Amino acid sequence: MNLSEVRVYSSSKSKEAMTRTFTFTLSLFISALAFGQSAGNILYNETSRWSAQNMQRESSYQASTPSQDHLIININGLFNVKADSYLAIFHAVQVGETAAQADSLMQLRLEGFTNRLMKHGMKREDVVPDMLSLVPVYEVEVTKRLFTTNYTEIPAGFEIQKNIHVHFKDAAMLDRIVTAAAINEIYDLIKVDYYVKDHQAMYDSLRDQAMELLEQRIQQFKDAGITVDDQWRQMTDRQGVYFPLERYVTYQPVTKTSIEATKKRKRTADEEIEVRQSPTLYYNKLPYGSYDFIFNPEIIEPAVQYTYNLQLKILVERPKEEPKEVKVPEPQIKIETETKYILVTPDGNIKQLPGAN
């Protein structure tokens, strides 16, 4: 129900009824708005609606019996771990009329970047340049004559490209690093790598918890009357890890920006302001629906997510059936009769009549 419908409906009602109706409609509007904000603007975004629905939906996992003779138990675990250190990689390009000039200008930018980071407590060895290329740059010279036009490539200068690797341990330092890079005209942040010192410790914790939960599951089957003590078993496991770089999803923001709007100058009424709507990214952690246990489920920053799957296959023997007694039918006796016809003569002789059986 919208506001126009409220006015039409309220025109024939009293003032008190109109107030109640408007209040009810406003309550519905506020409730809908609150629901949308509690889920986030991602639900209104076409480019990421599919991933949002899969992130919000709780999957229904049901047990299955692949065979009448096998019992399969799956245990899935997840470990959210905060990284011990990070590596941010920036890209920088510098041009100059000569190779020496291009290299000198690049060094000035890198030195200014490093000095500013050192003021924030970082060390010089935490900033490592990675040389990519130093190539000449050509321009096209146009020579016009009476009947022809010639296009000739001539050397115009040199271009140098470098990556800058910045190692840091505090995730909050990335904001200062990006600001320091922008001040020195380094704008391209390629990626951020996450490092965890002891991978094996995470897998050991997952494996121990999975084995403990597996024993509980087996005991539950025993309590249900399924004997699994002396049965043949086969166990396999699988481990994996997901870094934040693999879990970012594209997102089209609702808000729009305009550089022109920030400039203090007078505009005419007909002058339009150029508005930009740039796509962005957001961190989308692994959904929790398919895991039996999770270490550190509450994460407030992108984390390294370790996964572990343990599968146990048990051959369950069917109870042996006692052989049933087979009754042998008694043999039937067939009695055959033979009829003979004889003739006794007056003198006492016995004769068999022919053709009689």
C-alpha positions in Angstrom: 0.0 0.0 0.0 1.5 3.4 -1.0 0.7 6.9 0.3 -1.7 7.8 -2.6 -3.8 4.7 -1.7 -3.8 5.8 1.9 -5.2 9.2 1.0 -8.0 7.8 -1.2 -9.0 5.3 1.5 -8.8 7.9 4.2 -11.0 10.5 2.5 -14.2 8.9 3.7 -12.9 8.1 7.1 -12.5 10.1 10.3 -9.4 12.0 11.2 -8.5 9.3 13.8 -8.8 6.5 11.2 -6.6 8.5 8.8 -3.9 8.8 11.4 -4.0 5.1 12.2 -3.8 4.2 8.5 -0.9 6.5 7.8 1.0 5.2 10.9 0.5 1.7 9.8 1.8 2.4 6.3 4.7 4.3 7.6 5.5 1.4 9.9 5.5 -1.0 6.9 7.8 1.3 5.0 10.3 1.6 7.9 10.2 -2.2 8.5 11.0 -2.8 4.8 13.8 -0.3 4.9 15.3 -1.7 8.1 15.2 -5.2 6.6 17.0 -4.1 3.5 19.7 -2.3 5.5 20.2 -5.3 7.8 21.1 -7.4 4.7 23.0 -4.7 2.9 22.8 -3.1 -0.5 24.2 -6.2 -2.1 20.6 -7.6 -2.4 19.8 -4.7 -4.8 22.8 -5.2 -6.9 22.4 -7.2 -10.2 26.2 -7.9 -10.7 26.6 -9.7 -7.4 23.1 -10.8 -6.5 23.8 -14.4 -7.4 26.8 -14.6 -5.0 24.8 -12.8 -2.3 22.0 -15.3 -2.5 24.5 -18.1 -2.2 26.2 -16.4 0.6 23.0 -15.9 2.6 21.3 -19.2 1.8 21.8 -22.0 4.2 22.2 -25.2 2.3 20.4 -28.4 3.5 22.9 -31.2 3.8 21.4 -34.7 4.1 23.0 -38.0 4.9 23.1 -40.6 2.1 23.8 -44.3 1.9 25.8 -45.0 -1.3 25.5 -48.7 -0.8 23.7 -51.2 1.3 27.0 -52.6 2.5 28.9 -49.4 3.2 28.7 -46.6 5.8 30.4 -43.3 4.9 31.1 -40.5 7.5 32.3 -37.1 6.4 33.7 -34.5 8.8 34.4 -30.9 7.6 36.4 -28.3 9.5 37.3 -24.6 9.0 40.0 -22.5 10.6 39.9 -18.7 10.2 43.4 -17.4 10.8 44.7 -13.8 11.0 47.8 -13.4 8.9 51.2 -12.9 10.6 52.5 -10.6 7.8 51.5 -9.0 4.5 53.0 -8.0 1.2 51.6 -5.1 -0.8 52.7 -4.9 -4.4 52.5 -1.5 -6.2 53.2 -0.7 -9.8 54.9 2.5 -11.0 55.7 4.0 -14.5 58.0 6.8 -15.2 59.0 8.4 -18.6 61.8 10.7 -19.5 63.6 12.2 -22.4 66.6 10.0 -21.6 67.1 6.7 -19.8 69.1 8.5 -17.1 66.3 11.1 -16.6 63.6 8.4 -16.4 65.6 6.4 -13.8 66.4 9.6 -11.8 62.7 10.6 -11.6 61.7 7.1 -10.6 64.3 7.0 -7.9 63.0 10.3 -6.5 59.5 8.8 -6.2 60.7 5.6 -4.6 62.9 7.5 -2.1 60.1 9.8 -1.1 57.8 6.8 -0.7 60.3 4.9 1.4 61.2 7.9 3.6 57.5 8.5 4.4 57.0 4.9 5.4 60.0 5.1 7.7 58.4 7.9 9.5 55.6 5.4 10.4 58.1 3.0 11.9 58.8 0.8 8.9 62.3 -0.2 7.9 64.1 0.5 4.7 64.5 -3.2 3.9 60.7 -3.6 4.1 60.5 -1.7 0.7 62.0 -3.7 -2.2 61.8 -2.4 -5.8 61.4 -5.0 -8.6 62.7 -3.8 -12.0 60.4 -4.8 -14.9 61.5 -2.9 -18.0 63.3 0.1 -19.5 62.3 0.6 -23.1 62.4 3.5 -25.6 59.2 5.3 -26.4 58.5 6.3 -30.0 56.2 9.0 -31.5 55.0 9.3 -35.0 56.3 12.3 -36.9 54.0 13.5 -39.8 55.7 15.0 -42.8 53.3 16.6 -45.4 54.4 17.3 -48.9 52.6 18.4 -52.0 51.1 15.1 -53.0 52.2 12.8 -50.1 52.1 12.5 -46.3 54.8 10.5 -44.6 54.5 8.9 -41.0 57.8 8.2 -39.4 58.5 6.7 -35.9 61.2 8.7 -34.1 62.6 8.1 -30.5 60.8 10.4 -28.1 62.2 9.2 -24.7 62.3 6.2 -22.4 59.8 4.5 -20.2 60.8 2.6 -17.0 58.4 0.3 -15.1 58.9 -1.1 -11.6 57.0 -2.9 -9.0 57.4 -2.0 -5.3 57.1 -4.7 -2.7 56.2 -3.5 0.8 56.3 -5.9 3.6 54.4 -5.1 6.8 52.9 -6.9 9.9 50.0 -4.7 11.0 47.0 -4.8 8.7 46.1 -1.2 9.8 49.3 0.0 8.2 48.0 -0.6 4.7 46.0 2.7 4.8 49.2 4.7 5.6 51.1 2.8 2.9 48.5 3.6 0.2 48.5 7.2 1.3 52.3 7.5 1.1 52.2 5.9 -2.3 49.6 8.3 -3.6 51.6 11.3 -2.4 54.5 10.1 -4.5 52.4 9.5 -7.5 52.2 5.7 -7.1 48.5 4.8 -7.5 48.3 1.2 -8.8 48.0 -1.3 -5.9 48.2 -4.6 -7.7 47.5 -7.0 -4.8 48.1 -7.9 -1.2 49.5 -11.3 -0.2 48.8 -12.8 3.3 51.4 -15.0 5.1 50.9 -17.4 8.0 54.1 -18.7 9.6 53.0 -22.2 10.7 50.6 -23.8 8.3 51.1 -27.3 9.8 49.8 -26.2 13.2 46.5 -25.1 11.6 46.1 -28.5 9.9 47.1 -30.4 13.1 44.4 -28.6 15.1 41.8 -29.3 12.4 42.8 -33.0 12.2 42.7 -33.5 15.9 39.2 -31.9 16.2 38.0 -33.9 13.2 39.2 -37.2 14.8 37.5 -36.4 18.0 34.2 -35.6 16.3 34.6 -38.8 14.2 34.7 -40.9 17.3 31.5 -39.2 18.6 29.8 -40.0 15.3 30.9 -43.7 15.5 29.6 -43.9 19.1 26.2 -42.5 17.8 26.0 -45.3 15.3 26.8 -47.8 18.0 24.0 -46.4 20.2 21.7 -46.8 17.2 22.5 -50.5 17.1 25.0 -50.5 14.2 28.0 -52.7 15.0 31.2 -51.0 13.5 33.9 -52.4 15.8 35.2 -55.3 13.8 34.3 -54.0 10.4 36.7 -53.2 7.5 37.5 -49.4 7.4 39.1 -47.0 4.9 39.9 -43.4 5.8 41.0 -40.5 3.6 41.5 -36.8 4.2 42.0 -33.6 2.3 43.2 -30.2 3.3 43.1 -26.8 1.6 43.6 -23.1 2.1 41.8 -20.0 0.8 43.6 -16.6 0.8 41.7 -13.3 0.8 42.8 -12.6 -2.8 40.7 -15.5 -3.9 37.6 -14.5 -2.0 37.0 -10.9 -3.2 33.9 -10.4 -5.4 33.0 -7.5 -7.7 30.3 -5.1 -6.6 28.6 -2.2 -8.2 28.1 0.5 -5.5 24.8 2.3 -5.1 26.4 5.7 -4.5 27.9 7.9 -7.3 30.9 10.3 -7.1 31.7 13.5 -8.9 34.9 15.4 -8.9 33.2 18.5 -10.3 30.9 18.7 -7.3 33.9 19.3 -5.0 35.2 22.3 -7.0 34.1 25.7 -5.7 32.9 27.5 -8.8 29.6 28.8 -10.0 27.6 26.8 -12.4 24.8 27.7 -14.7 21.4 26.1 -14.2 21.7 24.0 -17.4 25.2 22.8 -16.7 25.3 19.1 -15.8 27.7 17.6 -13.3 29.6 14.5 -14.5 28.8 11.6 -12.3 30.9 8.4 -12.0 29.9 5.0 -10.7 33.0 2.9 -10.3 32.8 -0.9 -9.6 34.5 -2.0 -6.4 35.2 -5.2 -4.5 34.2 -6.7 -1.2 35.6 -9.6 0.9 33.3 -12.7 0.7 34.4 -15.3 3.2 33.6 -19.0 2.8 30.0 -19.7 3.9 29.8 -21.7 7.1 26.8 -23.9 6.1 28.8 -27.0 5.1 31.2 -27.2 8.1 30.8 -29.4 11.2 33.1 -27.2 13.3 34.8 -23.8 12.9 37.7 -22.3 14.7 37.5 -18.4 15.1 34.1 -18.0 13.4 33.9 -14.3 14.1 36.3 -12.4 11.8 36.3 -8.6 11.4 39.0 -8.5 8.7 40.0 -10.7 5.7 41.5 -13.9 7.0 43.3 -16.9 5.7 40.8 -19.8 5.8 42.1 -23.4 6.2 39.8 -26.3 5.4 40.0 -30.0 6.3 37.8 -32.9 5.2 38.0 -36.3 6.8 36.1 -39.3 5.3 35.6 -42.7 6.8 34.2 -45.6 4.8 33.1 -48.6 6.8 32.1 -52.0 5.4 29.0 -53.1 7.3 28.2 -56.8 7.1 24.7 -57.9 7.0 23.5 -60.4 9.7 23.7 -63.9 8.5 20.3 -65.6 8.0 19.7 -69.1 9.3 19.0 -71.6 6.5 15.4 -72.5 6.2 14.3 -76.2 6.5 13.4 -77.4 3.1 10.6 -80.0 3.1 11.0 -82.8 0.6 7.7 -84.0 -0.8 6.9 -87.7 -0.2 7.1 -89.9 -3.3 3.8 -90.8 -4.8 3.2 -94.5 -5.5 1.5 -95.2 -8.9 -0.6 -98.3 -9.0 -1.2 -99.7 -12.4 -3.9 -102.4 -13.0 -4.2 -104.8 -15.8 -7.5 -106.5 -16.7 -7.6 -109.9 -18.3 -10.7 -111.8 -19.6 -10.7 -115.6 -19.4 -13.3 -118.2 -20.5 -13.9 -121.4 -18.5 -15.2 -124.2 -20.6 -17.7 -126.8 -19.4 -15.0 -129.4 -19.2 -13.0 -127.2 -16.8 -10.4 -125.7 -19.2 -9.4 -122.0 -18.9 -8.8 -120.0 -22.0 -7.7 -116.3 -22.3 -9.7 -114.4 -24.7 -7.6 -112.6 -27.4 -7.3 -108.7 -27.4 -7.9 -108.4 -23.7 -5.2 -106.5 -21.7 
